[in-house]
Amino acid sequence: MFGLSEEQVAEFGMTFGVSAFMLYMLFIIGELAWKAKAGRTGTFVLFFVLSFGMLGFIAKSVFQKFWGM
């Protein structure tokens, strides 16, 4: 497709596609906090707990980049 290999398309999807999805998820968390009138502490807890899985994905990408995996 467009002169790209399957590996290149998959890597593009994993970096930019998942990153865009993660940003959208952060928007959803913010919207949830806004509509629930969670306050400052509640908003922090929502962002911390619900985005904790995203931190693991980012850490995995960083480790792969630095360790050359």
CHARMM internal coordinates of N, CA and C (Angstrom, degrees):
IC EDIT
DIST 1 N 1 CA 1.4377
DIST 1 CA 1 C 1.5204
ANGL 1 N 1 CA 1 C 108.68
DIST 1 C 2 N 1.3017
ANGL 1 CA 1 C 2 N 117.17
DIHE 1 N 1 CA 1 C 2 N 117.85
DIST 2 N 2 CA 1.4635
ANGL 1 C 2 N 2 CA 124.27
DIHE 1 CA 1 C 2 N 2 CA 179.42
DIST 2 CA 2 C 1.5230
ANGL 2 N 2 CA 2 C 112.26
DIHE 1 C 2 N 2 CA 2 C 55.51
DIST 2 C 3 N 1.3161
ANGL 2 CA 2 C 3 N 117.96
DIHE 2 N 2 CA 2 C 3 N 30.09
DIST 3 N 3 CA 1.4580
ANGL 2 C 3 N 3 CA 121.31
DIHE 2 CA 2 C 3 N 3 CA 178.60
DIST 3 CA 3 C 1.5106
ANGL 3 N 3 CA 3 C 114.51
DIHE 2 C 3 N 3 CA 3 C 76.86
DIST 3 C 4 N 1.3253
ANGL 3 CA 3 C 4 N 118.19
DIHE 3 N 3 CA 3 C 4 N 16.29
DIST 4 N 4 CA 1.4558
ANGL 3 C 4 N 4 CA 121.96
DIHE 3 CA 3 C 4 N 4 CA 179.88
DIST 4 CA 4 C 1.5219
ANGL 4 N 4 CA 4 C 110.04
DIHE 3 C 4 N 4 CA 4 C -108.20
DIST 4 C 5 N 1.3121
ANGL 4 CA 4 C 5 N 115.83
DIHE 4 N 4 CA 4 C 5 N 147.50
DIST 5 N 5 CA 1.4549
ANGL 4 C 5 N 5 CA 119.59
DIHE 4 CA 4 C 5 N 5 CA 176.75
DIST 5 CA 5 C 1.5250
ANGL 5 N 5 CA 5 C 109.64
DIHE 4 C 5 N 5 CA 5 C -80.86
DIST 5 C 6 N 1.3167
ANGL 5 CA 5 C 6 N 115.91
DIHE 5 N 5 CA 5 C 6 N 168.11
DIST 6 N 6 CA 1.4589
ANGL 5 C 6 N 6 CA 120.70
DIHE 5 CA 5 C 6 N 6 CA 179.22
DIST 6 CA 6 C 1.5278
ANGL 6 N 6 CA 6 C 110.96
DIHE 5 C 6 N 6 CA 6 C -63.25
DIST 6 C 7 N 1.3161
ANGL 6 CA 6 C 7 N 116.85
DIHE 6 N 6 CA 6 C 7 N -36.20
DIST 7 N 7 CA 1.4615
ANGL 6 C 7 N 7 CA 121.48
DIHE 6 CA 6 C 7 N 7 CA 179.05
DIST 7 CA 7 C 1.5332
ANGL 7 N 7 CA 7 C 111.33
DIHE 6 C 7 N 7 CA 7 C -64.33
DIST 7 C 8 N 1.3268
ANGL 7 CA 7 C 8 N 117.13
DIHE 7 N 7 CA 7 C 8 N -41.22
DIST 8 N 8 CA 1.4590
ANGL 7 C 8 N 8 CA 120.80
DIHE 7 CA 7 C 8 N 8 CA 179.69
DIST 8 CA 8 C 1.5280
ANGL 8 N 8 CA 8 C 111.60
DIHE 7 C 8 N 8 CA 8 C -67.17
DIST 8 C 9 N 1.3264
ANGL 8 CA 8 C 9 N 116.73
DIHE 8 N 8 CA 8 C 9 N -39.06
DIST 9 N 9 CA 1.4650
ANGL 8 C 9 N 9 CA 120.39
DIHE 8 CA 8 C 9 N 9 CA 178.39
DIST 9 CA 9 C 1.5284
ANGL 9 N 9 CA 9 C 110.15
DIHE 8 C 9 N 9 CA 9 C -66.37
DIST 9 C 10 N 1.3394
ANGL 9 CA 9 C 10 N 116.63
DIHE 9 N 9 CA 9 C 10 N -41.28
DIST 10 N 10 CA 1.4627
ANGL 9 C 10 N 10 CA 120.55
DIHE 9 CA 9 C 10 N 10 CA 179.09
DIST 10 CA 10 C 1.5241
ANGL 10 N 10 CA 10 C 111.02
DIHE 9 C 10 N 10 CA 10 C -65.38
DIST 10 C 11 N 1.3248
ANGL 10 CA 10 C 11 N 117.77
DIHE 10 N 10 CA 10 C 11 N -40.68
DIST 11 N 11 CA 1.4560
ANGL 10 C 11 N 11 CA 120.87
DIHE 10 CA 10 C 11 N 11 CA 178.92
DIST 11 CA 11 C 1.5287
ANGL 11 N 11 CA 11 C 110.89
DIHE 10 C 11 N 11 CA 11 C -65.74
DIST 11 C 12 N 1.3159
ANGL 11 CA 11 C 12 N 116.56
DIHE 11 N 11 CA 11 C 12 N -40.46
DIST 12 N 12 CA 1.4653
ANGL 11 C 12 N 12 CA 120.37
DIHE 11 CA 11 C 12 N 12 CA 176.96
DIST 12 CA 12 C 1.5236
ANGL 12 N 12 CA 12 C 110.40
DIHE 11 C 12 N 12 CA 12 C -61.64
DIST 12 C 13 N 1.3221
ANGL 12 CA 12 C 13 N 117.48
DIHE 12 N 12 CA 12 C 13 N -44.23
DIST 13 N 13 CA 1.4544
ANGL 12 C 13 N 13 CA 121.18
DIHE 12 CA 12 C 13 N 13 CA 179.26
DIST 13 CA 13 C 1.5103
ANGL 13 N 13 CA 13 C 112.60
DIHE 12 C 13 N 13 CA 13 C -64.45
DIST 13 C 14 N 1.3189
ANGL 13 CA 13 C 14 N 116.17
DIHE 13 N 13 CA 13 C 14 N -38.08
DIST 14 N 14 CA 1.4607
ANGL 13 C 14 N 14 CA 119.33
DIHE 13 CA 13 C 14 N 14 CA -179.48
DIST 14 CA 14 C 1.5178
ANGL 14 N 14 CA 14 C 112.17
DIHE 13 C 14 N 14 CA 14 C -71.92
DIST 14 C 15 N 1.3046
ANGL 14 CA 14 C 15 N 118.58
DIHE 14 N 14 CA 14 C 15 N -31.31
DIST 15 N 15 CA 1.4618
ANGL 14 C 15 N 15 CA 119.54
DIHE 14 CA 14 C 15 N 15 CA -179.15
DIST 15 CA 15 C 1.5296
ANGL 15 N 15 CA 15 C 111.33
DIHE 14 C 15 N 15 CA 15 C -86.65
DIST 15 C 16 N 1.3028
ANGL 15 CA 15 C 16 N 117.39
DIHE 15 N 15 CA 15 C 16 N -58.79
DIST 16 N 16 CA 1.4617
ANGL 15 C 16 N 16 CA 120.40
DIHE 15 CA 15 C 16 N 16 CA -174.40
DIST 16 CA 16 C 1.5274
ANGL 16 N 16 CA 16 C 112.65
DIHE 15 C 16 N 16 CA 16 C -82.49
DIST 16 C 17 N 1.3164
ANGL 16 CA 16 C 17 N 116.85
DIHE 16 N 16 CA 16 C 17 N -39.94
DIST 17 N 17 CA 1.4588
ANGL 16 C 17 N 17 CA 119.62
DIHE 16 CA 16 C 17 N 17 CA -179.42
DIST 17 CA 17 C 1.5192
ANGL 17 N 17 CA 17 C 112.57
DIHE 16 C 17 N 17 CA 17 C -65.32
DIST 17 C 18 N 1.3196
ANGL 17 CA 17 C 18 N 116.44
DIHE 17 N 17 CA 17 C 18 N -48.80
DIST 18 N 18 CA 1.4600
ANGL 17 C 18 N 18 CA 119.90
DIHE 17 CA 17 C 18 N 18 CA -179.91
DIST 18 CA 18 C 1.5244
ANGL 18 N 18 CA 18 C 110.16
DIHE 17 C 18 N 18 CA 18 C -69.45
DIST 18 C 19 N 1.3235
ANGL 18 CA 18 C 19 N 117.97
DIHE 18 N 18 CA 18 C 19 N -35.30
DIST 19 N 19 CA 1.4717
ANGL 18 C 19 N 19 CA 120.02
DIHE 18 CA 18 C 19 N 19 CA 176.82
DIST 19 CA 19 C 1.5224
ANGL 19 N 19 CA 19 C 111.13
DIHE 18 C 19 N 19 CA 19 C -62.67
DIST 19 C 20 N 1.3180
ANGL 19 CA 19 C 20 N 117.22
DIHE 19 N 19 CA 19 C 20 N -42.15
DIST 20 N 20 CA 1.4675
ANGL 19 C 20 N 20 CA 120.41
DIHE 19 CA 19 C 20 N 20 CA 177.62
DIST 20 CA 20 C 1.5274
ANGL 20 N 20 CA 20 C 110.23
DIHE 19 C 20 N 20 CA 20 C -64.69
DIST 20 C 21 N 1.3157
ANGL 20 CA 20 C 21 N 117.07
DIHE 20 N 20 CA 20 C 21 N -40.04
DIST 21 N 21 CA 1.4592
ANGL 20 C 21 N 21 CA 120.85
DIHE 20 CA 20 C 21 N 21 CA 178.03
DIST 21 CA 21 C 1.5307
ANGL 21 N 21 CA 21 C 110.84
DIHE 20 C 21 N 21 CA 21 C -64.08
DIST 21 C 22 N 1.3279
ANGL 21 CA 21 C 22 N 117.22
DIHE 21 N 21 CA 21 C 22 N -38.33
DIST 22 N 22 CA 1.4585
ANGL 21 C 22 N 22 CA 121.09
DIHE 21 CA 21 C 22 N 22 CA 178.53
DIST 22 CA 22 C 1.5273
ANGL 22 N 22 CA 22 C 111.27
DIHE 21 C 22 N 22 CA 22 C -66.31
DIST 22 C 23 N 1.3123
ANGL 22 CA 22 C 23 N 117.67
DIHE 22 N 22 CA 22 C 23 N -40.15
DIST 23 N 23 CA 1.4651
ANGL 22 C 23 N 23 CA 120.72
DIHE 22 CA 22 C 23 N 23 CA 175.79
DIST 23 CA 23 C 1.5229
ANGL 23 N 23 CA 23 C 111.30
DIHE 22 C 23 N 23 CA 23 C -63.05
DIST 23 C 24 N 1.3155
ANGL 23 CA 23 C 24 N 116.09
DIHE 23 N 23 CA 23 C 24 N -39.02
DIST 24 N 24 CA 1.4608
ANGL 23 C 24 N 24 CA 120.17
DIHE 23 CA 23 C 24 N 24 CA 177.27
DIST 24 CA 24 C 1.5292
ANGL 24 N 24 CA 24 C 110.49
DIHE 23 C 24 N 24 CA 24 C -65.03
DIST 24 C 25 N 1.3224
ANGL 24 CA 24 C 25 N 116.89
DIHE 24 N 24 CA 24 C 25 N -38.79
DIST 25 N 25 CA 1.4573
ANGL 24 C 25 N 25 CA 120.50
DIHE 24 CA 24 C 25 N 25 CA 177.36
DIST 25 CA 25 C 1.5245
ANGL 25 N 25 CA 25 C 110.98
DIHE 24 C 25 N 25 CA 25 C -64.19
DIST 25 C 26 N 1.3300
ANGL 25 CA 25 C 26 N 118.03
DIHE 25 N 25 CA 25 C 26 N -38.00
DIST 26 N 26 CA 1.4605
ANGL 25 C 26 N 26 CA 120.77
DIHE 25 CA 25 C 26 N 26 CA 176.15
DIST 26 CA 26 C 1.5302
ANGL 26 N 26 CA 26 C 110.92
DIHE 25 C 26 N 26 CA 26 C -63.87
DIST 26 C 27 N 1.3233
ANGL 26 CA 26 C 27 N 116.39
DIHE 26 N 26 CA 26 C 27 N -38.69
DIST 27 N 27 CA 1.4677
ANGL 26 C 27 N 27 CA 120.51
DIHE 26 CA 26 C 27 N 27 CA 175.28
DIST 27 CA 27 C 1.5272
ANGL 27 N 27 CA 27 C 110.71
DIHE 26 C 27 N 27 CA 27 C -61.09
DIST 27 C 28 N 1.3258
ANGL 27 CA 27 C 28 N 116.92
DIHE 27 N 27 CA 27 C 28 N -42.56
DIST 28 N 28 CA 1.4593
ANGL 27 C 28 N 28 CA 121.18
DIHE 27 CA 27 C 28 N 28 CA 179.51
DIST 28 CA 28 C 1.5273
ANGL 28 N 28 CA 28 C 110.56
DIHE 27 C 28 N 28 CA 28 C -63.96
DIST 28 C 29 N 1.3264
ANGL 28 CA 28 C 29 N 117.86
DIHE 28 N 28 CA 28 C 29 N -41.64
DIST 29 N 29 CA 1.4631
ANGL 28 C 29 N 29 CA 121.28
DIHE 28 CA 28 C 29 N 29 CA 178.45
DIST 29 CA 29 C 1.5258
ANGL 29 N 29 CA 29 C 110.03
DIHE 28 C 29 N 29 CA 29 C -62.80
DIST 29 C 30 N 1.3239
ANGL 29 CA 29 C 30 N 116.86
DIHE 29 N 29 CA 29 C 30 N -43.34
DIST 30 N 30 CA 1.4639
ANGL 29 C 30 N 30 CA 120.41
DIHE 29 CA 29 C 30 N 30 CA 177.67
DIST 30 CA 30 C 1.5137
ANGL 30 N 30 CA 30 C 112.13
DIHE 29 C 30 N 30 CA 30 C -62.76
DIST 30 C 31 N 1.3101
ANGL 30 CA 30 C 31 N 116.55
DIHE 30 N 30 CA 30 C 31 N -41.17
DIST 31 N 31 CA 1.4631
ANGL 30 C 31 N 31 CA 121.05
DIHE 30 CA 30 C 31 N 31 CA 178.13
DIST 31 CA 31 C 1.5264
ANGL 31 N 31 CA 31 C 110.57
DIHE 30 C 31 N 31 CA 31 C -65.10
DIST 31 C 32 N 1.3111
ANGL 31 CA 31 C 32 N 116.90
DIHE 31 N 31 CA 31 C 32 N -39.12
DIST 32 N 32 CA 1.4665
ANGL 31 C 32 N 32 CA 121.58
DIHE 31 CA 31 C 32 N 32 CA 177.19
DIST 32 CA 32 C 1.5276
ANGL 32 N 32 CA 32 C 110.51
DIHE 31 C 32 N 32 CA 32 C -62.73
DIST 32 C 33 N 1.3134
ANGL 32 CA 32 C 33 N 117.13
DIHE 32 N 32 CA 32 C 33 N -44.26
DIST 33 N 33 CA 1.4663
ANGL 32 C 33 N 33 CA 120.81
DIHE 32 CA 32 C 33 N 33 CA 178.81
DIST 33 CA 33 C 1.5190
ANGL 33 N 33 CA 33 C 110.65
DIHE 32 C 33 N 33 CA 33 C -64.93
DIST 33 C 34 N 1.3178
ANGL 33 CA 33 C 34 N 117.49
DIHE 33 N 33 CA 33 C 34 N -38.61
DIST 34 N 34 CA 1.4615
ANGL 33 C 34 N 34 CA 121.45
DIHE 33 CA 33 C 34 N 34 CA -178.97
DIST 34 CA 34 C 1.5274
ANGL 34 N 34 CA 34 C 111.15
DIHE 33 C 34 N 34 CA 34 C -65.98
DIST 34 C 35 N 1.3389
ANGL 34 CA 34 C 35 N 116.01
DIHE 34 N 34 CA 34 C 35 N -46.91
DIST 35 N 35 CA 1.4672
ANGL 34 C 35 N 35 CA 119.59
DIHE 34 CA 34 C 35 N 35 CA -177.24
DIST 35 CA 35 C 1.5246
ANGL 35 N 35 CA 35 C 111.94
DIHE 34 C 35 N 35 CA 35 C -71.03
DIST 35 C 36 N 1.3371
ANGL 35 CA 35 C 36 N 117.53
DIHE 35 N 35 CA 35 C 36 N -28.56
DIST 36 N 36 CA 1.4593
ANGL 35 C 36 N 36 CA 121.01
DIHE 35 CA 35 C 36 N 36 CA 179.70
DIST 36 CA 36 C 1.5273
ANGL 36 N 36 CA 36 C 111.68
DIHE 35 C 36 N 36 CA 36 C -84.65
DIST 36 C 37 N 1.3389
ANGL 36 CA 36 C 37 N 116.48
DIHE 36 N 36 CA 36 C 37 N -6.10
DIST 37 N 37 CA 1.4749
ANGL 36 C 37 N 37 CA 121.50
DIHE 36 CA 36 C 37 N 37 CA -176.20
DIST 37 CA 37 C 1.5205
ANGL 37 N 37 CA 37 C 109.78
DIHE 36 C 37 N 37 CA 37 C 51.58
DIST 37 C 38 N 1.3287
ANGL 37 CA 37 C 38 N 115.35
DIHE 37 N 37 CA 37 C 38 N 54.27
DIST 38 N 38 CA 1.4596
ANGL 37 C 38 N 38 CA 122.36
DIHE 37 CA 37 C 38 N 38 CA -171.63
DIST 38 CA 38 C 1.5195
ANGL 38 N 38 CA 38 C 113.18
DIHE 37 C 38 N 38 CA 38 C -73.16
DIST 38 C 39 N 1.3006
ANGL 38 CA 38 C 39 N 118.79
DIHE 38 N 38 CA 38 C 39 N -20.49
DIST 39 N 39 CA 1.4538
ANGL 38 C 39 N 39 CA 120.32
DIHE 38 CA 38 C 39 N 39 CA -176.65
DIST 39 CA 39 C 1.5236
ANGL 39 N 39 CA 39 C 110.80
DIHE 38 C 39 N 39 CA 39 C 81.02
DIST 39 C 40 N 1.3045
ANGL 39 CA 39 C 40 N 115.53
DIHE 39 N 39 CA 39 C 40 N -178.11
DIST 40 N 40 CA 1.4651
ANGL 39 C 40 N 40 CA 120.07
DIHE 39 CA 39 C 40 N 40 CA -175.53
DIST 40 CA 40 C 1.5280
ANGL 40 N 40 CA 40 C 112.03
DIHE 39 C 40 N 40 CA 40 C -68.86
DIST 40 C 41 N 1.3339
ANGL 40 CA 40 C 41 N 116.60
DIHE 40 N 40 CA 40 C 41 N -47.79
DIST 41 N 41 CA 1.4626
ANGL 40 C 41 N 41 CA 120.49
DIHE 40 CA 40 C 41 N 41 CA -178.40
DIST 41 CA 41 C 1.5244
ANGL 41 N 41 CA 41 C 111.12
DIHE 40 C 41 N 41 CA 41 C -67.81
DIST 41 C 42 N 1.3106
ANGL 41 CA 41 C 42 N 116.56
DIHE 41 N 41 CA 41 C 42 N -43.63
DIST 42 N 42 CA 1.4630
ANGL 41 C 42 N 42 CA 120.31
DIHE 41 CA 41 C 42 N 42 CA 179.46
DIST 42 CA 42 C 1.5187
ANGL 42 N 42 CA 42 C 112.16
DIHE 41 C 42 N 42 CA 42 C -62.94
DIST 42 C 43 N 1.3190
ANGL 42 CA 42 C 43 N 116.50
DIHE 42 N 42 CA 42 C 43 N -39.52
DIST 43 N 43 CA 1.4628
ANGL 42 C 43 N 43 CA 120.30
DIHE 42 CA 42 C 43 N 43 CA 177.74
DIST 43 CA 43 C 1.5201
ANGL 43 N 43 CA 43 C 110.70
DIHE 42 C 43 N 43 CA 43 C -64.68
DIST 43 C 44 N 1.3370
ANGL 43 CA 43 C 44 N 116.55
DIHE 43 N 43 CA 43 C 44 N -41.62
DIST 44 N 44 CA 1.4636
ANGL 43 C 44 N 44 CA 120.21
DIHE 43 CA 43 C 44 N 44 CA 177.44
DIST 44 CA 44 C 1.5196
ANGL 44 N 44 CA 44 C 110.89
DIHE 43 C 44 N 44 CA 44 C -61.28
DIST 44 C 45 N 1.3291
ANGL 44 CA 44 C 45 N 116.65
DIHE 44 N 44 CA 44 C 45 N -44.73
DIST 45 N 45 CA 1.4635
ANGL 44 C 45 N 45 CA 120.46
DIHE 44 CA 44 C 45 N 45 CA -179.84
DIST 45 CA 45 C 1.5240
ANGL 45 N 45 CA 45 C 110.44
DIHE 44 C 45 N 45 CA 45 C -63.48
DIST 45 C 46 N 1.3179
ANGL 45 CA 45 C 46 N 117.37
DIHE 45 N 45 CA 45 C 46 N -43.08
DIST 46 N 46 CA 1.4710
ANGL 45 C 46 N 46 CA 120.13
DIHE 45 CA 45 C 46 N 46 CA 178.41
DIST 46 CA 46 C 1.5265
ANGL 46 N 46 CA 46 C 111.14
DIHE 45 C 46 N 46 CA 46 C -60.25
DIST 46 C 47 N 1.3219
ANGL 46 CA 46 C 47 N 117.00
DIHE 46 N 46 CA 46 C 47 N -48.48
DIST 47 N 47 CA 1.4615
ANGL 46 C 47 N 47 CA 119.36
DIHE 46 CA 46 C 47 N 47 CA -179.52
DIST 47 CA 47 C 1.5189
ANGL 47 N 47 CA 47 C 111.31
DIHE 46 C 47 N 47 CA 47 C -64.73
DIST 47 C 48 N 1.3298
ANGL 47 CA 47 C 48 N 117.69
DIHE 47 N 47 CA 47 C 48 N -40.75
DIST 48 N 48 CA 1.4633
ANGL 47 C 48 N 48 CA 120.63
DIHE 47 CA 47 C 48 N 48 CA -177.55
DIST 48 CA 48 C 1.5250
ANGL 48 N 48 CA 48 C 111.12
DIHE 47 C 48 N 48 CA 48 C -66.14
DIST 48 C 49 N 1.3264
ANGL 48 CA 48 C 49 N 116.73
DIHE 48 N 48 CA 48 C 49 N -49.62
DIST 49 N 49 CA 1.4604
ANGL 48 C 49 N 49 CA 120.47
DIHE 48 CA 48 C 49 N 49 CA -174.68
DIST 49 CA 49 C 1.5225
ANGL 49 N 49 CA 49 C 111.80
DIHE 48 C 49 N 49 CA 49 C -72.84
DIST 49 C 50 N 1.3162
ANGL 49 CA 49 C 50 N 117.55
DIHE 49 N 49 CA 49 C 50 N -47.12
DIST 50 N 50 CA 1.4580
ANGL 49 C 50 N 50 CA 120.11
DIHE 49 CA 49 C 50 N 50 CA -174.68
DIST 50 CA 50 C 1.5290
ANGL 50 N 50 CA 50 C 113.40
DIHE 49 C 50 N 50 CA 50 C -75.35
DIST 50 C 51 N 1.3092
ANGL 50 CA 50 C 51 N 117.73
DIHE 50 N 50 CA 50 C 51 N -21.72
DIST 51 N 51 CA 1.4600
ANGL 50 C 51 N 51 CA 118.90
DIHE 50 CA 50 C 51 N 51 CA 179.30
DIST 51 CA 51 C 1.5314
ANGL 51 N 51 CA 51 C 112.21
DIHE 50 C 51 N 51 CA 51 C -103.54
DIST 51 C 52 N 1.3278
ANGL 51 CA 51 C 52 N 117.46
DIHE 51 N 51 CA 51 C 52 N 10.81
DIST 52 N 52 CA 1.4642
ANGL 51 C 52 N 52 CA 120.75
DIHE 51 CA 51 C 52 N 52 CA -179.66
DIST 52 CA 52 C 1.5314
ANGL 52 N 52 CA 52 C 111.30
DIHE 51 C 52 N 52 CA 52 C -65.37
DIST 52 C 53 N 1.3233
ANGL 52 CA 52 C 53 N 118.33
DIHE 52 N 52 CA 52 C 53 N -35.15
DIST 53 N 53 CA 1.4584
ANGL 52 C 53 N 53 CA 121.85
DIHE 52 CA 52 C 53 N 53 CA 177.84
DIST 53 CA 53 C 1.5223
ANGL 53 N 53 CA 53 C 112.20
DIHE 52 C 53 N 53 CA 53 C -65.96
DIST 53 C 54 N 1.3275
ANGL 53 CA 53 C 54 N 116.37
DIHE 53 N 53 CA 53 C 54 N -33.43
DIST 54 N 54 CA 1.4645
ANGL 53 C 54 N 54 CA 120.17
DIHE 53 CA 53 C 54 N 54 CA 177.79
DIST 54 CA 54 C 1.5200
ANGL 54 N 54 CA 54 C 110.71
DIHE 53 C 54 N 54 CA 54 C -65.34
DIST 54 C 55 N 1.3185
ANGL 54 CA 54 C 55 N 116.64
DIHE 54 N 54 CA 54 C 55 N -33.70
DIST 55 N 55 CA 1.4575
ANGL 54 C 55 N 55 CA 121.11
DIHE 54 CA 54 C 55 N 55 CA 178.77
DIST 55 CA 55 C 1.5329
ANGL 55 N 55 CA 55 C 110.65
DIHE 54 C 55 N 55 CA 55 C -61.94
DIST 55 C 56 N 1.3187
ANGL 55 CA 55 C 56 N 117.18
DIHE 55 N 55 CA 55 C 56 N -39.08
DIST 56 N 56 CA 1.4548
ANGL 55 C 56 N 56 CA 121.09
DIHE 55 CA 55 C 56 N 56 CA 176.87
DIST 56 CA 56 C 1.5236
ANGL 56 N 56 CA 56 C 112.04
DIHE 55 C 56 N 56 CA 56 C -63.44
DIST 56 C 57 N 1.3173
ANGL 56 CA 56 C 57 N 116.86
DIHE 56 N 56 CA 56 C 57 N -41.16
DIST 57 N 57 CA 1.4634
ANGL 56 C 57 N 57 CA 120.29
DIHE 56 CA 56 C 57 N 57 CA 178.69
DIST 57 CA 57 C 1.5199
ANGL 57 N 57 CA 57 C 110.94
DIHE 56 C 57 N 57 CA 57 C -64.97
DIST 57 C 58 N 1.3255
ANGL 57 CA 57 C 58 N 116.97
DIHE 57 N 57 CA 57 C 58 N -41.30
DIST 58 N 58 CA 1.4631
ANGL 57 C 58 N 58 CA 121.09
DIHE 57 CA 57 C 58 N 58 CA 178.92
DIST 58 CA 58 C 1.5194
ANGL 58 N 58 CA 58 C 110.53
DIHE 57 C 58 N 58 CA 58 C -66.72
DIST 58 C 59 N 1.3425
ANGL 58 CA 58 C 59 N 116.96
DIHE 58 N 58 CA 58 C 59 N -41.80
DIST 59 N 59 CA 1.4704
ANGL 58 C 59 N 59 CA 120.88
DIHE 58 CA 58 C 59 N 59 CA 179.36
DIST 59 CA 59 C 1.5299
ANGL 59 N 59 CA 59 C 110.53
DIHE 58 C 59 N 59 CA 59 C -63.14
DIST 59 C 60 N 1.3247
ANGL 59 CA 59 C 60 N 117.06
DIHE 59 N 59 CA 59 C 60 N -39.95
DIST 60 N 60 CA 1.4646
ANGL 59 C 60 N 60 CA 120.98
DIHE 59 CA 59 C 60 N 60 CA 178.05
DIST 60 CA 60 C 1.5258
ANGL 60 N 60 CA 60 C 110.71
DIHE 59 C 60 N 60 CA 60 C -61.43
DIST 60 C 61 N 1.3137
ANGL 60 CA 60 C 61 N 116.54
DIHE 60 N 60 CA 60 C 61 N -42.72
DIST 61 N 61 CA 1.4638
ANGL 60 C 61 N 61 CA 120.47
DIHE 60 CA 60 C 61 N 61 CA 179.08
DIST 61 CA 61 C 1.5218
ANGL 61 N 61 CA 61 C 111.63
DIHE 60 C 61 N 61 CA 61 C -64.93
DIST 61 C 62 N 1.3306
ANGL 61 CA 61 C 62 N 116.54
DIHE 61 N 61 CA 61 C 62 N -40.42
DIST 62 N 62 CA 1.4659
ANGL 61 C 62 N 62 CA 120.81
DIHE 61 CA 61 C 62 N 62 CA 179.65
DIST 62 CA 62 C 1.5258
ANGL 62 N 62 CA 62 C 110.29
DIHE 61 C 62 N 62 CA 62 C -65.57
DIST 62 C 63 N 1.3371
ANGL 62 CA 62 C 63 N 116.91
DIHE 62 N 62 CA 62 C 63 N -44.63
DIST 63 N 63 CA 1.4687
ANGL 62 C 63 N 63 CA 120.36
DIHE 62 CA 62 C 63 N 63 CA 179.33
DIST 63 CA 63 C 1.5278
ANGL 63 N 63 CA 63 C 110.77
DIHE 62 C 63 N 63 CA 63 C -62.30
DIST 63 C 64 N 1.3143
ANGL 63 CA 63 C 64 N 117.82
DIHE 63 N 63 CA 63 C 64 N -41.70
DIST 64 N 64 CA 1.4508
ANGL 63 C 64 N 64 CA 120.36
DIHE 63 CA 63 C 64 N 64 CA 178.60
DIST 64 CA 64 C 1.5203
ANGL 64 N 64 CA 64 C 111.52
DIHE 63 C 64 N 64 CA 64 C -63.30
DIST 64 C 65 N 1.3131
ANGL 64 CA 64 C 65 N 116.22
DIHE 64 N 64 CA 64 C 65 N -38.27
DIST 65 N 65 CA 1.4723
ANGL 64 C 65 N 65 CA 120.36
DIHE 64 CA 64 C 65 N 65 CA -179.21
DIST 65 CA 65 C 1.5219
ANGL 65 N 65 CA 65 C 111.22
DIHE 64 C 65 N 65 CA 65 C -67.13
DIST 65 C 66 N 1.3407
ANGL 65 CA 65 C 66 N 116.62
DIHE 65 N 65 CA 65 C 66 N -46.33
DIST 66 N 66 CA 1.4678
ANGL 65 C 66 N 66 CA 120.10
DIHE 65 CA 65 C 66 N 66 CA -175.29
DIST 66 CA 66 C 1.5190
ANGL 66 N 66 CA 66 C 112.31
DIHE 65 C 66 N 66 CA 66 C -76.94
DIST 66 C 67 N 1.3318
ANGL 66 CA 66 C 67 N 118.44
DIHE 66 N 66 CA 66 C 67 N -33.44
DIST 67 N 67 CA 1.4564
ANGL 66 C 67 N 67 CA 121.07
DIHE 66 CA 66 C 67 N 67 CA -178.38
DIST 67 CA 67 C 1.5153
ANGL 67 N 67 CA 67 C 112.88
DIHE 66 C 67 N 67 CA 67 C -91.28
DIST 67 C 68 N 1.3206
ANGL 67 CA 67 C 68 N 117.63
DIHE 67 N 67 CA 67 C 68 N -1.85
DIST 68 N 68 CA 1.4580
ANGL 67 C 68 N 68 CA 122.05
DIHE 67 CA 67 C 68 N 68 CA 175.78
DIST 68 CA 68 C 1.5124
ANGL 68 N 68 CA 68 C 114.03
DIHE 67 C 68 N 68 CA 68 C 68.01
DIST 68 C 69 N 1.3011
ANGL 68 CA 68 C 69 N 117.60
DIHE 68 N 68 CA 68 C 69 N 34.62
DIST 69 N 69 CA 1.4682
ANGL 68 C 69 N 69 CA 121.42
DIHE 68 CA 68 C 69 N 69 CA -178.94
DIST 69 CA 69 C 1.4968
ANGL 69 N 69 CA 69 C 110.67
DIHE 68 C 69 N 69 CA 69 C -85.09
END
COOR INIT
IC SEED 1 N 1 CA 1 C
IC BUILD
